[in-house]
Amino acid sequence: MKYLPNGCQMKRADSYTIRELFVPSLTLMERAAAACVDVIQKKQSELTHICVVCGSGNNGGDGFAVARMFREKGFQVTAVMAGNPEHCTEETVYQRELFEKAGGVICDEFTAGEYSIIIDAIFGVGLGREICGRYYDIIRKMNEADAVKAAIDIPSGISADTGAVMGIAFHADYTITMQCKKPGLLLSPGREYAGEVIAADIGISEQPLAEDKETAYMLEPEDYKELIPRRRPDSNKGTYGRILMISGSRGMSGAAYLNGLAAYRTGAGLVQIYTHEDNRMILQTQLPEAIIQTYQDYNEEQLKKALKWADVVCIGSGLGIDKQADRILRTTLENVESPCVIDADGLNLIAADKGLFENIKDKKVILTPHLKEFARLTGREVADIRADRLKALKEFVEETRVTCVLKDSRTILLSPDERVCMNMSGCQALAKAGSGDVLAGVLAGLLGQGLCCRDAAVLGVYLHGRAGEYAKDEYGSYGILAREIADAVGKVLKGWEASAS
């Protein structure tokens, strides 16, 4: 597990290391600079003329230390003081003086030159205002310059907390960030400005991050493998869950098919699809492994019987939003006792009557909204949610007490009383109709094999993303179909199974 602290959390960890572990701030700065020099030298084959642009805060101090170290190695270095010299921190003043003692010359303005690399050290993770005036002009000129571009800790102008652009931002090819990656480096648009992100361990204690339950995190590939449900030799189809898919209104058999296929590919033992009668023939042909139960008109007793049969319920994909769909959802939410995944039209129906939240509060429920669906559920604008996704998600889960998977190009998820988890798998190939139906089926399949909502959500989102990557490798970003994502789920699990044996 890797922590993803925001600006304030990272500053607390830094202060704790200095105050409680007695590691001087200048020592951390020297470590940070040495790590940057090491990464840059390994990545850059040509370092004929290095330009380091420094601010007045400690990020600027890192920059002056980097400039000195490169000069001491015999490289041609130009340092630019972009910040106000009168506002420099003590550490930055000290590092600036060391650079000058090493023979370095500091310019007051950034001008285009024959630079092989431009290193941004203007603002660190604590930036909390829009960039304007002189700083704006300097960053614009840096972006326009023809050179490789690297950022120290975070590209200047990117919010470490949200990834938002604060007026303007440095556009880096890669970013060397200290100790931990920050949310703003991984969420759009910050991720596009950061380029490749390399986290350098400089000895900042992560104990404060571990103790602060508000600190987000990401898992590494090995962590996910620990969550995979095991297949016992002495087992049968009932061991791995009876999944009830309530999906597919008239003419929407595809959603039901993808739900069921994905659940089976994930390892579910038995899938029953409860769908409109018009879909029967198609589903029996496409997915003969599934039990098909249909309705022509709403039948409450039939539905209640199916709910009692199920170990897991997945509702909403292609369900529709008419009166019949609404009655089906209400009956399900009022009577479901097993873990439940609510997707697509199920979310839209809840958004139309938020009183339905009372039926699922504190139940074992996973909601899977994309940003527009989340906006409907919360009554907020998409732009407002994008401005601080983590905060919006935390507020929603605290109020509703459900597990929520907030889908986007970088999906984040949260269960009650847990930390926000940021998923790092996936690719642009997943932006295709039916991809969400596959994810809902994957989640249901994992719940059916005994995972709790939190673990099913964490593993399911990652598995879905990795399946998208597999399918992209085979079909490319353009030609991929949702069913190929579902099929690739099985391939991913096969690979993990082989590596574990």
Number of C-alpha atoms within 10 A of each C-alpha: 12 14 21 26 26 23 20 13 19 26 14 16 20 20 19 18 21 18 12 9 11 10 16 12 16 19 13 19 23 18 19 27 27 19 19 29 18 12 15 18 12 9 10 11 9 11 17 12 16 23 26 27 29 27 28 24 23 24 28 31 28 32 32 32 29 29 31 26 21 19 18 15 8 9 15 16 23 20 27 24 22 23 19 11 15 8 12 18 17 14 19 26 20 15 25 29 16 17 22 14 11 14 12 20 13 18 13 13 13 19 11 13 12 12 19 17 21 23 28 29 30 31 25 25 24 18 16 13 10 13 19 13 7 12 18 17 14 19 24 15 15 24 17 12 17 15 20 18 24 27 30 28 30 34 35 30 29 32 28 31 28 24 26 22 22 16 12 18 23 27 25 26 17 23 28 26 25 25 24 22 26 29 27 28 29 25 25 19 17 25 20 16 26 33 19 15 21 18 16 19 14 18 15 19 20 20 11 17 20 14 9 12 12 18 20 24 22 20 17 11 13 10 12 17 15 10 15 19 17 12 13 9 6 6 9 12 12 13 16 23 24 23 31 28 32 31 32 27 27 15 12 18 23 23 28 29 28 30 35 35 25 30 30 25 21 29 23 26 19 24 28 20 24 24 25 23 17 17 23 18 11 13 21 14 9 15 15 10 15 18 16 20 19 17 16 11 9 14 12 13 10 13 20 16 10 19 21 14 15 22 23 28 28 28 29 28 31 26 28 20 19 11 11 15 22 20 15 20 24 17 16 22 20 13 14 21 17 18 22 27 26 25 26 24 23 28 25 22 23 18 19 13 12 15 10 16 17 12 14 19 14 13 19 20 24 28 21 26 24 18 18 16 20 26 18 19 20 16 11 13 13 15 12 11 18 19 15 16 21 22 15 18 22 20 12 18 19 14 12 16 20 23 26 28 24 23 19 14 17 16 20 25 27 28 24 18 12 16 18 23 25 26 23 19 18 22 17 14 23 24 18 14 12 22 23 24 28 30 28 32 35 32 31 40 34 28 33 32 25 18 19 14 25 23 18 25 31 23 24 26 26 22 26 29 25 22 26 32 23 22 26 23 12 13 14 14 18 12 11 19 20 25 20 20 28 30 21 25 29 18 18 20 19 12 10 16 14 9 9 8 5
